[in-house]
């Protein structure tokens, strides 16, 4: 469960970075 949450957080951060650029 923790691993899945970390993966989701990483994806969310990547999405924010993509939107910022």
For each residue, the residues with C-beta under 8 A, 3 or more apart:
1: 4 5
2: 5 6
3: 6 7
4: 1 7 8
5: 1 2 8 9
6: 2 3 9 10
7: 3 4 10 11
8: 4 5 11 12
9: 5 6 12 13
10: 6 7 13 14
11: 7 8 14 15
12: 8 9 15 16
13: 9 10 16 17
14: 10 11 17 18
15: 11 12 18 19
16: 12 13 19 20
17: 13 14 20 21
18: 14 15 21
19: 15 16
20: 16 17
21: 17 18
